Every structure is written in structure tokens, then in C-alpha cells.
Amino acid sequence: MAMSRSGAWFFVEGLMTELLTAAQMRAIETAEIESGEVTGLELMERAGRGVVEAIFEEWPELAKTSHRAVVLCGPGNNGGDGFVVARLLKEWGWEVEVFLYGDAEKLPPDAQANYERWCEMGDVGALPDAPKFAHEADLYVDAIFGTGLVRPLDGTLLEWAKDRASDPYAAAKTVAVDIASGLCSDSGHELSDGTETVLAGLTVSFHREKLGHYLNWGPSKGGKVVIVDIGLKGGVSPDEEDAKRPPRGGQDGLCPTVSPGEIVRIFDGPTGLLGKAGTHKFIHGHALIVSGGAGKSGAARLAARGALRIGTGLVTLGVPHEAQAEVAAQITALMMCEFGDAGALAKTLEDDRLNALCLGPGLGLERARALVPVALATGRATVLDADALSAFADDPEALFDMLHKACVLTPHEGEFKRLFPDIHAKLVEVPAKGPAYSKVDATREAAQRAGCVVLFKGPDTVISDPKGQCSINSAHYDRAAPWLATAGSGDVLAGFITGLLARGFQPLQATTTAAWLHVECALEFGPGLIAEDLPEQLPAVFRKLEV
């Protein structure tokens, strides 16, 4: 897997797609303009034309006859894009009304030029007076604020947005230029005193998607995201050398996540771990999943099944005496050993063939507090989930002192809050300005503090190692799988990660690969999914990948 800290990468529809911060996007545009390859006006014209083309591709019926459009322009270059869109729609024969938020005399030079071109064709009203409801126009264009928004919506603009949000049909007829106005493009947070944004059914962005399209409120507020090529260079390939990229400000970027091609290379390539002639099961690793007591073994069994299905050679469940009959009645290919206390676990771990451990699912807080130190003392690859995290809520530093670089923590938001209360407080604080503190920032800071890989769960799962190499595994848009929010799905994910660690994957690679496969399994099954179904989808997913 190619790693880069200067670009942000995300898997979208089979491709490795770079996500940019607002500062990175500005730097790319500035570098291109300063090179003399293009002017700001030319980029604005390309952007406006790209928006119109995207509108007609998304809604072909709008290209056939004249319609009515309301174009909402802001005080920056995003507003300039809006004036281009208005002019092009007018030339197409549409009835177009344009409304400006701000003072026309303070527009940036390129936006000012396009404002004046529009004024030769039509009037410009004040934005608070603009229509806001679905029945008043066939199309709304939100070009008020783009990626550069750093202050909350307020005043009459906020009131206009609140009123408009009362019409559930208005968003479906709205296209946002770059990002829905009111969202921070680096975090997906709402920059609004009244927590309102201009809702859109389609977002047209330029060159590359932005972090805010996949974090927090971004996916639910902006609708479908379409990327328009406006001829910029920079940040185009995960293999591009950092030194060849244009200078960038803002956050350090993210590393690539896995793609289908990467999965195939990892599992089936010349250095892969599948199908080696003359191998035996121990070559593919031996994972130990520690179970809870009687009536609490289901979560560990889910994790163990996930580890086995992902290709681990052997998977053993470590079960206390009182739960042995319960577990034995439920397993076949899985193995079982008995241990109830820390001393028995230490004895079990004398077998150095046990090369990856998972503690937490259904473990119980008291049992976790006793067993986690023993597991971590071995220095072996270890996944800590659920109770193994919550058991240290009263003293997170005690856990951090024991962790090592071969560990993976997999908290959901509640567990993250218990382990990293100060980081979580920054994440949920209502931002007074942008760029706002993001889930990417929070996960990176947590990983650095813990000294190991952290996977912060959610539909916008973020994964980071202590060095800041980070990826987003988003279950949004074409990869949306809301049925994945079901009891036990996180236990299966912990098992996937553990299984890959047992097979020799490095912690960051194991975690990003497992997270991607987790969503793919949910998509393969579809609605009606329960956690037990997830591991059973792996063979079908692998077949589709031609592994």
C-alpha cells in the first residue's frame, strides 16, 4: 500500500481517490495559476460549465426545455462560479434569477468580472429575498459559500436557510457548488449558530473530493457528490512523490485506503498469503479470541468466526470453565481452550504459535481488567475492543502505558469518549469558526497518544497510526449500508482485523483492509443483515474480486 502524508485518500467506486482540505485545494489552484498554465477566470469558467453539465447529466429532463432557476451567489469565488452558471443557463434559454449575499463591490476580481458579465443579462437581488421553496423554481443553485467557509451562517442568511429547510422537497431540486453552504469542508461540521445548512440533492465539486464530503454531516447534507475535472494538476496519483506535489497548507493529508486491486494484490499476489503450495495451517496464523463467561460468549464467537473466514489458519476461543459447554455446542471449525484467570492465560500464551490476540467482545469489565495486561505483556499483535476498552475508562493512561505498536484499538464513539475525553470534547464542540476540528484530527491525536493504530468507528470510520498516516472508510453514497448498524457487527470487524494480523499483515494494513471488507460484506448481503451473516459473505466478496 502506497503511503503519503501530503494527500488524503479514499476508496470510491473502485478507484483510489484523493480527498483534499480547503487549504490544499487553494494551494493546487494557486500553483496552477502562478505557473501561467491557466488564469483564475478560466478556472471559474470551467467550474461553472462543469456544474451545468453535471446538472443536465443528473436531471436530463432539465436539458430538454426551458425551466426556471434560482442562483444564489456568495461574496467569494464560489459566488463567481454561480454567476457563470447563471449566464450559461440563461444562454440555454432558461428563466434565471440571481441573488447575491454580500456587497458586489467587495467581490474578488474574478468573481467581480463574472458578476459584471451577468449584469449585462439580468438583475441581481439580495439573497434574503430569494425564493426558497420547491414550488417556486425548477432548480436552485447554491453558490453562496464553498470550501473556504470559516464563519457560521448568521443573520438574515441563517433565517433564510432555516425557512427553506422546512420544505423537504427543496433539497432534491438544489445543486451545491463545491459543498453545501454552512458546512466546513475539512470536517463536515455545520458552521452555524442555528445548525442549519443549505441542503442539496447534488453537490458538484472540482478536481478532487473534500474531507467534508465524507465526514460528519457532509454526506447527509450535500446529497450525491460529482467531481468535475477543471484541468488542474497535483494530487492525481497515490504514487506521486511528495516532492513533486504543489505546496500545501492546512492539515497534513491522509494515506490511501485499500481498493479492490489492493485486496487482490494482498491476498493473491506473488507475496500474498493465499494458495501457497506446500503450506500448512500454521503458516496462515493462529488467533486467540478471549471469551466472556456463561451467557456472554456470543460476541467472541462472532469475532472468531470472522477471523476464521478471513483466512486465519487456526482460531482458538479462550473460554472460562462455566461457559465451555455453551461454546462447545456452537462451534465446529473453531477450537477451544479453557482458562479463567490471568495465570491460565499466561500459561496458554506460552504457545508462541498464537500470534494474534483479540480481547473485549463480551469479555466483561472485571475479566478484561485482569486479562488485558497479561495479553499486552507478550508484545503480540492484539486487538482491543468493547469491554477491553471500557474496563480502563477510569484510568486510560494505565492502558496507554501497556500498549505497543502492534496493537489496534477499535472504539465506537462512546468508548472513544471514555478513553479520550478531552479529544472527544474538542470533536463535539460546536465550532465557532473553520476549519473545524474533525474526526480525522481526533483519530490522529488519539493514535499518537495511545501509540498504536486506532479505528474510530462510525459510518465515517477513520483509521490512523501514531505517525498520522490515516484513511477514511466511509459507508456513504454508493457504499451506504445502514443495515450494518446491528448488534455484533463490531465484534465481527474485530475478528476480521485479528485474523489479518494473525496472517502477518501490519496493523494499519490489517485494519484498513478489514474495515473495507466489512462494508463490502454488508453490501453483498443487503438489508436484513445480522452479524452472523457478515463472515459468510467473505467468500462471495473474494470471488467478485477474483482472489
C-alpha positions in Angstrom: 0.0 0.0 0.0 1.4 3.3 -1.0 1.7 5.7 1.9 1.7 9.5 1.7 1.2 12.2 4.3 0.7 15.1 1.9 -2.5 13.9 0.2 -5.8 12.5 1.5 -7.1 9.3 0.0 -10.4 7.4 0.0 -11.8 4.5 -1.8 -14.7 5.5 -4.2 -16.2 3.2 -6.8 -13.1 1.0 -7.3 -10.7 3.9 -7.5 -8.1 5.4 -5.2 -9.5 8.9 -4.8 -7.7 11.8 -3.1 -9.6 13.9 -0.6 -8.3 17.4 0.0 -8.6 20.0 2.6 -9.6 23.6 1.6 -6.0 24.8 2.1 -4.7 22.0 -0.1 -7.2 22.8 -2.8 -6.3 26.5 -2.7 -2.6 25.6 -3.0 -3.2 23.5 -6.0 -5.2 26.3 -7.7 -2.6 28.9 -6.8 0.3 26.8 -8.1 -1.5 26.2 -11.4 -2.3 29.9 -11.8 1.2 31.0 -10.9 2.7 28.6 -13.4 0.9 30.5 -16.2 -0.9 27.4 -17.3 -4.3 28.9 -16.6 -6.0 32.0 -15.2 -8.4 32.3 -12.4 -11.1 33.4 -14.8 -10.5 30.3 -17.0 -10.8 28.0 -13.9 -14.1 29.8 -12.9 -15.5 29.4 -16.4 -14.6 25.7 -16.4 -16.1 25.2 -13.0 -19.4 26.9 -14.0 -19.6 24.9 -17.2 -18.9 21.7 -15.3 -21.8 22.4 -12.9 -24.2 22.9 -15.7 -23.1 19.7 -17.4 -23.4 17.8 -14.1 -26.9 19.2 -13.7 -28.0 18.0 -17.1 -26.4 14.6 -16.6 -28.2 14.2 -13.2 -31.5 15.5 -14.4 -31.7 15.0 -18.2 -35.2 16.4 -18.4 -33.9 19.8 -17.4 -31.9 20.0 -20.7 -34.9 19.5 -22.9 -37.0 22.6 -22.3 -36.8 26.0 -20.6 -37.0 26.0 -16.9 -36.7 28.4 -14.0 -33.5 28.6 -11.9 -32.7 30.5 -8.8 -29.0 31.0 -8.5 -27.7 32.0 -5.0 -24.2 33.7 -5.1 -21.9 34.4 -2.2 -19.2 37.0 -1.5 -16.3 34.9 -2.7 -15.1 32.9 -5.7 -17.8 30.4 -5.1 -20.2 33.1 -5.9 -18.2 33.8 -9.1 -18.9 30.2 -10.1 -22.6 30.9 -9.5 -22.6 33.8 -11.9 -21.1 31.7 -14.6 -23.8 29.0 -14.0 -26.5 31.7 -14.2 -25.1 33.0 -17.5 -24.8 29.6 -19.1 -28.4 28.6 -18.1 -29.6 31.9 -19.4 -27.9 31.2 -22.7 -29.6 27.8 -22.7 -32.9 29.6 -22.7 -33.8 29.4 -19.0 -35.5 32.0 -16.9 -32.8 32.8 -14.3 -33.0 34.8 -11.1 -29.8 35.7 -9.3 -29.4 36.7 -5.7 -26.2 37.9 -4.0 -25.3 37.6 -0.4 -22.9 40.4 0.4 -21.6 43.5 -1.3 -20.9 43.3 -5.0 -18.1 45.9 -4.8 -16.2 43.6 -2.4 -16.2 40.6 -4.7 -12.8 39.2 -5.6 -11.6 40.3 -9.1 -12.6 37.1 -11.0 -15.9 36.9 -9.3 -16.4 40.6 -9.9 -15.8 40.1 -13.6 -18.4 37.4 -13.9 -20.8 39.5 -11.8 -20.5 42.3 -14.4 -21.0 39.8 -17.3 -24.2 38.6 -15.7 -25.4 42.1 -15.0 -25.4 42.6 -18.8 -28.0 39.9 -19.0 -30.1 40.3 -15.9 -30.7 41.8 -12.4 -29.2 40.7 -9.1 -31.3 40.7 -6.0 -30.4 40.5 -2.3 -30.2 36.8 -1.2 -32.5 37.0 1.8 -35.3 38.0 -0.7 -34.7 34.9 -2.8 -37.4 32.2 -3.3 -36.8 29.3 -1.0 -39.5 26.6 -1.6 -39.6 23.8 -4.1 -42.7 25.1 -6.0 -41.0 28.4 -6.7 -38.3 27.1 -9.1 -37.3 24.1 -11.1 -33.7 24.3 -9.8 -31.8 26.0 -7.1 -28.0 26.6 -7.3 -26.2 27.1 -4.0 -23.0 29.0 -4.8 -23.1 31.0 -1.5 -20.1 29.6 0.4 -17.8 26.9 -0.9 -14.8 25.2 0.7 -13.3 28.3 2.1 -16.1 29.0 4.6 -14.6 29.8 8.0 -17.5 31.5 9.8 -21.0 30.4 10.8 -24.1 31.3 8.9 -25.8 34.1 10.7 -28.4 36.9 10.4 -30.8 37.0 7.5 -28.9 34.3 5.7 -29.4 31.9 8.6 -33.1 32.7 8.8 -33.5 32.1 5.0 -31.8 28.7 5.4 -34.0 27.8 8.3 -37.2 28.6 6.5 -36.0 26.8 3.4 -35.2 23.6 5.5 -38.9 23.4 6.3 -39.6 22.3 2.7 -38.5 18.7 2.4 -38.7 18.9 -1.4 -36.4 21.9 -1.9 -33.2 20.0 -1.3 -33.9 17.5 -4.0 -34.0 20.4 -6.5 -30.8 22.0 -5.3 -27.2 21.7 -6.6 -24.4 22.8 -4.3 -21.3 24.2 -5.8 -18.3 22.6 -4.0 -20.1 21.9 -0.8 -23.5 22.7 0.8 -23.2 26.2 2.2 -22.8 26.2 6.0 -20.6 23.0 6.1 -16.9 23.1 6.9 -15.2 21.3 4.0 -12.4 20.0 6.3 -14.6 18.3 8.9 -18.3 18.1 7.7 -19.3 20.1 10.8 -22.1 22.7 10.5 -20.7 26.2 10.9 -23.9 27.7 12.0 -25.3 29.2 15.2 -28.6 27.6 14.3 -27.1 24.3 13.0 -28.6 24.9 9.5 -27.1 24.4 6.1 -28.4 24.9 2.6 -29.5 21.3 1.9 -28.7 19.9 -1.5 -29.6 16.8 -3.6 -26.5 17.1 -5.7 -23.0 18.5 -4.9 -20.6 19.4 -7.7 -17.0 19.8 -6.6 -13.8 20.3 -8.5 -10.6 18.4 -9.1 -11.0 16.1 -6.0 -13.5 15.4 -3.3 -13.0 17.1 0.0 -12.8 15.7 3.5 -16.1 17.3 4.5 -17.9 15.3 1.8 -17.4 12.1 3.8 -17.2 13.2 7.4 -19.9 14.1 9.9 -22.9 15.9 8.2 -21.3 16.1 4.8 -23.0 13.0 3.2 -26.5 13.8 4.6 -26.5 17.5 3.8 -25.0 17.5 0.3 -26.7 14.6 -1.5 -24.9 12.9 -4.3 -21.3 14.1 -5.0 -20.0 14.6 -8.5 -16.4 15.6 -9.3 -15.7 17.9 -12.3 -12.2 17.9 -13.9 -11.3 21.6 -14.4 -7.8 20.8 -15.7 -5.8 21.1 -12.5 -2.7 19.1 -11.8 -1.4 17.9 -8.4 -2.6 15.2 -6.2 -3.5 12.9 -9.0 -1.8 9.6 -8.1 -1.1 7.8 -4.9 2.4 7.0 -6.3 3.3 10.6 -7.0 6.3 11.7 -5.0 5.7 14.2 -2.2 8.4 16.5 -3.6 6.6 16.8 -6.9 3.3 17.9 -5.4 2.5 21.6 -5.2 3.0 23.3 -1.8 0.1 22.8 0.6 -1.1 24.3 3.8 -3.6 23.2 6.4 -3.8 19.7 7.7 -1.3 17.1 6.8 -3.1 14.7 4.4 -4.1 11.1 4.6 -2.7 7.9 3.3 -4.5 5.6 0.8 -7.1 3.2 2.0 -7.4 -0.2 0.3 -9.1 -0.7 -3.1 -10.2 -3.9 -4.8 -7.0 -4.1 -6.7 -5.1 -3.8 -3.5 -7.1 -6.5 -1.9 -6.2 -8.8 -4.8 -2.5 -7.9 -4.5 -2.5 -8.5 -0.8 -4.3 -11.9 -0.9 -3.3 -13.4 -4.2 -0.2 -11.7 -5.5 3.3 -13.1 -5.6 3.9 -12.1 -2.0 0.3 -12.8 -0.9 -0.9 -15.2 1.7 -3.3 -17.4 -0.3 -2.7 -20.6 -2.1 1.0 -21.1 -1.4 1.9 -24.6 -2.5 3.2 -26.9 0.3 1.9 -24.6 3.2 0.0 -25.7 6.2 -2.5 -24.0 8.5 0.0 -22.5 10.9 1.6 -20.6 8.0 -1.7 -18.6 7.9 -1.5 -17.8 11.6 -3.2 -18.8 14.8 -5.5 -16.3 16.5 -6.7 -16.5 20.1 -10.1 -14.8 20.8 -10.8 -14.5 24.5 -14.4 -15.2 25.5 -16.7 -14.0 28.3 -18.4 -16.2 30.8 -21.7 -18.2 30.5 -24.3 -16.4 28.5 -21.6 -13.9 27.3 -19.8 -15.9 24.7 -21.7 -14.9 21.6 -19.6 -11.8 20.8 -16.3 -13.7 21.0 -17.8 -16.4 18.8 -18.7 -13.8 16.2 -15.2 -12.4 16.3 -13.7 -15.9 16.0 -15.9 -16.8 13.0 -14.8 -13.5 11.3 -11.1 -14.3 11.9 -11.5 -17.8 10.5 -13.4 -16.8 7.4 -10.9 -14.1 6.5 -8.3 -16.9 6.2 -6.6 -17.4 9.5 -5.2 -20.9 9.7 -6.4 -21.7 13.2 -8.7 -19.8 15.6 -9.0 -20.7 19.2 -11.5 -19.4 21.7 -10.2 -19.0 25.2 -13.2 -19.8 27.4 -13.7 -19.9 31.2 -14.9 -23.2 32.6 -18.5 -22.2 33.2 -19.0 -21.3 29.5 -17.3 -24.4 27.9 -20.5 -26.4 27.3 -22.2 -23.4 25.9 -19.4 -22.7 23.5 -18.7 -26.3 22.5 -22.3 -26.7 21.4 -21.9 -23.8 19.0 -18.6 -24.4 17.2 -17.1 -26.8 14.8 -14.1 -25.5 12.8 -13.2 -23.2 15.7 -11.1 -24.7 18.5 -11.5 -24.1 22.3 -9.2 -24.0 25.3 -10.1 -23.4 28.9 -8.7 -20.6 31.0 -10.4 -18.5 33.6 -7.8 -16.2 35.2 -4.7 -14.3 34.3 -2.4 -17.1 35.3 -4.1 -19.5 33.0 -4.0 -17.0 30.1 -0.3 -16.6 30.7 0.2 -20.3 30.5 -1.8 -20.5 27.3 0.3 -17.8 25.7 3.4 -19.8 26.3 2.5 -21.4 22.9 4.2 -18.9 20.6 2.2 -20.1 17.6 -0.6 -18.0 19.0 0.5 -14.9 17.1 -2.6 -12.6 17.3 -5.0 -11.9 20.1 -8.4 -10.3 20.5 -9.8 -9.2 23.8 -13.0 -7.3 24.5 -16.1 -8.7 22.8 -18.4 -9.9 25.6 -15.4 -10.2 27.9 -16.8 -8.4 30.9 -15.1 -5.4 32.6 -13.6 -7.3 35.6 -12.3 -10.1 33.4 -10.9 -7.6 30.9 -9.1 -5.6 33.6 -7.4 -8.8 34.7 -6.5 -10.3 31.3 -5.6 -7.3 29.1 -2.3 -6.7 31.0 -1.2 -10.3 30.5 -2.0 -10.2 26.8 -0.2 -6.9 26.2 2.9 -8.1 28.1 3.6 -10.6 25.4 4.1 -7.9 22.7 2.0 -9.8 20.2 -0.4 -8.3 17.7 -3.5 -7.5 19.8 -7.0 -6.1 19.0 -8.7 -4.4 22.0 -12.4 -3.8 21.5 -15.5 -3.3 23.6 -15.0 -4.3 27.3 -11.2 -4.3 26.9 -11.5 -0.5 26.3 -14.3 0.4 28.7 -12.5 -1.5 31.5 -9.9 1.3 31.6 -12.4 4.2 31.4 -11.4 5.3 34.9 -7.7 5.3 34.1 -7.0 5.4 30.4 -3.3 6.2 31.0 -2.9 2.8 32.6 -3.9 1.2 29.4 -1.8 3.5 27.2 1.3 2.7 29.3 0.8 -1.0 28.4 0.1 -0.6 24.7 2.6 -1.3 22.0 2.9 -0.6 18.3 1.3 -4.0 17.3 -2.0 -3.1 19.0 -5.2 -1.9 17.4 -8.0 -0.1 19.3 -11.5 -0.2 17.8 -13.7 2.2 19.8 -17.2 3.4 18.8 -18.0 6.9 19.9 -19.0 6.1 23.5 -15.8 4.1 24.0 -13.7 6.8 22.4 -15.2 9.3 24.7 -14.3 7.2 27.8 -10.7 6.7 26.7 -10.0 10.1 25.2 -12.5 12.5 26.9 -10.6 15.7 26.2 -10.2 14.8 22.5 -13.8 13.9 22.2 -14.8 17.2 23.8 -13.0 19.1 21.1 -14.7 16.9 18.4 -18.2 17.6 19.6 -17.8 21.3 20.5 -19.9 23.5 18.3 -17.3 25.2 16.1 -17.2 29.0 16.2 -15.1 29.1 13.0 -13.5 26.9 10.4 -11.6 24.8 9.6 -13.2 22.9 12.5 -11.6 20.1 14.4 -12.5 16.9 12.6 -12.8 13.2 13.2 -9.6 12.8 11.3 -7.9 15.2 13.7 -9.4 13.4 16.7 -8.3 9.9 15.5 -4.8 11.0 14.7 -4.4 12.6 18.1 -5.8 9.5 19.8 -3.5 7.2 17.9 -0.5 9.3 18.8 -1.4 9.3 22.5 -2.1 5.6 22.5 1.0 4.8 20.5 -0.9 2.3 18.2 -3.4 2.1 15.5 -6.9 3.5 16.3 -10.0 2.7 14.4 -12.8 5.2 15.3 -16.0 3.5 14.2 -19.0 5.0 12.5 -20.4 5.4 9.0 -17.4 7.7 8.5 -14.9 5.3 10.1 -11.4 6.9 10.5 -8.2 4.8 10.9 -4.9 6.3 12.0 -1.5 5.1 13.2 0.7 7.1 15.6 2.6 8.7 12.8 -0.5 10.3 11.4 -1.0 8.0 8.4 -4.7 8.0 8.2 -7.6 6.8 6.0 -11.4 7.1 5.9 -13.5 4.1 5.3 -16.9 5.7 4.5 -20.2 3.8 4.2 -21.9 6.6 2.3 -23.2 7.2 -1.1 -22.9 4.1 -3.3 -21.3 2.2 -0.3 -24.1 3.2 2.2 -25.0 0.2 4.3 -27.3 1.4 7.2 -28.2 -2.2 8.0 -24.6 -2.6 9.2 -25.7 -0.9 12.4 -26.7 -4.2 14.0 -25.7 -5.9 17.2 -22.5 -7.8 16.9 -21.2 -6.3 13.7 -18.4 -4.6 15.5 -17.4 -7.9 17.0 -17.1 -9.4 13.5 -14.9 -6.4 12.5 -12.6 -7.0 15.5 -12.3 -10.6 14.3 -11.5 -9.6 10.7 -8.7 -7.4 12.0 -7.4 -10.1 14.3 -7.4 -12.7 11.5 -5.4 -10.4 9.2 -2.9 -9.7 12.0 -2.5 -13.4 12.5 -1.8 -13.8 8.8 1.1 -11.4 9.0 -0.5 -8.1 8.0 0.9 -4.9 9.6 -1.6 -3.2 12.0 -2.6 -0.3 9.7 -2.9 -2.5 6.6 -4.9 -5.1 8.6 -7.2 -2.5 9.9 -7.9 -0.7 6.7 -8.3 -3.9 4.8 -10.7 -5.4 7.4 -12.8 -2.2 7.5 -13.2 -2.2 3.7 -14.2 -5.8 3.6 -16.6 -5.3 6.5 -18.6 -2.8 4.4 -18.4 -5.0 1.3 -19.8 -8.0 3.2 -22.7 -5.8 4.3 -23.4 -4.6 0.8 -23.1 -8.2 -0.5 -25.9 -9.4 1.8 -28.1 -6.3 1.8 -31.0 -5.3 4.1 -32.0 -7.9 6.7 -28.3 -8.4 7.7 -27.5 -9.7 11.1 -23.9 -10.0 12.5 -23.8 -13.8 11.9 -24.2 -13.1 8.2 -21.1 -11.0 7.8 -18.4 -13.6 7.8 -20.4 -15.8 5.5 -20.3 -13.1 2.8 -16.5 -13.1 2.5 -16.2 -16.0 0.0 -18.6 -14.2 -2.3 -16.7 -10.9 -1.9 -13.4 -12.6 -2.6 -14.9 -14.3 -5.7 -16.0 -10.9 -7.1 -12.5 -9.7 -6.5 -11.2 -12.8 -8.3 -9.0 -13.6 -5.4 
